[in-house]
Amino acid sequence: MSPLTVVEQLTLLRQSLQTMSWLLILAPTYLIGSVPWGFILARARGVDIRQKGSGNIGAANAARVMGRKWGYLVFLCDFFKGFLSVKLGQLIAGFFWVDPVLAGVLAATASVIGHDFPVWLGFKGGKGIATLAGVVLGLFPPLVCVLFGAVWAAVFLLGRYTSLASISAVIALPIAAALIVAKKEADFPLLIGFCVFMAALAIWKHRSNIVRLLNGTENRFGKKPRAEDAMDTTGSKQS
């Protein structure tokens, strides 16, 4: 077998570096996303948030269990870890000369999955809405994130259901992105596909809430959850 030419050697080196770059993007952004801020902040106050309220580790349950200022803090922490993950992915992409948009999408996906399935809590996490908002701000023009938040706020104010607000916001996300991201851009299908996947994941994570919404048994925010809606000992009930 003839020795590789310089061009072939450089091509192999580039491919190896690109493979390494994807691993360097996915691993840390998953770990950043998996930091369970709701659990950590509640535990610092002597509370296991998984055993209180709805059992969810997200901002809504943190507000329900510890008060609104704690809910806001959890939201900001979860939001920021999503935003930070995208920027870290893009930074690594620049160092390895790979597609920054693809890198951002991979980092965003890993971060949200990390929040939803954190290794630190036996892969039982939250529902990813605050983290998703952070990655949307990192990936898209700010108006997409504004519309995402506006839909959430409007639906929440009308019904006081955080679950319905979240479901409505994720359904609106691909539409908002399609309206704002230029269709002529080469990355348009990738970005819209990301939004659709995130919407599907969020809706799947809210499947128990959807059942309760349809049955008229979902709790409104600010109302104490009924005993039968609290998390059971297996951790399967979350809202």
Phi, psi and omega in degrees: 000130181288147179295153180292143175285168179299320180297316180295321178296318179294323178297315178296321179296319179296317179296321179295318180294323178295317177299317178297322182295321180295321177294320179291338176277312187291316186296305182291327181287327172297315182294322176296313180296331185278356177295114186273080187300322178299316178295315183297312183293323177291319180297325177297337177261012177079022184237135170264100187297340179290344180253009183234153177058233180277347183088357180279152181265007184277182186295322183297315180288328175299319177294321181295320187273319189247351182112159188295324181297326177288324176298317177298319181295316178298318178301313182297319179295316179292322177298313184294323181293329175292314179298314180299321181299315180297314181294324177295317178300318179292324178295316178296321178300319179296324180292324183260003177061045176246170185300114183292330179290313177299318179299317179296320179294317178297317179295318179298315180296316180297322181294314180294318177297322176299319178293317182290327184226070184285132180298330184290338183242033179065029178065024175246098186240209182269205184245000164081010186289315179296317178296321177298319178300321179294318180289328177297318178296325180288328186268324192245168170303147185306332182298328179297316179294322178298315180294320177303312179291325181294319177297316179301311183296318182297314181292321179295316181295329180286321186239345182065025175255112179294325180295314180294322177298318180293316179297317180297319182295318182288330175293323180286339186301308179298327179293314179298317180295320181294328180285331189258322179285131182297126183293340181281349180291142182296332183271004182303310181299322180297315183291319179291320176300320176301314180297319179296316179297316179297321178297316180296318179297315181296319179295319177298320178293337179262016187300323178290326177294321180298318178299316181290326176296317180293328180274353182074023182247005179289141180278137172281151179296135181096350177256134181297130180298144174292155182301323183286346179264353179289161182294137178277179186292344178273351181078019186273342181261120177218145177219000000 
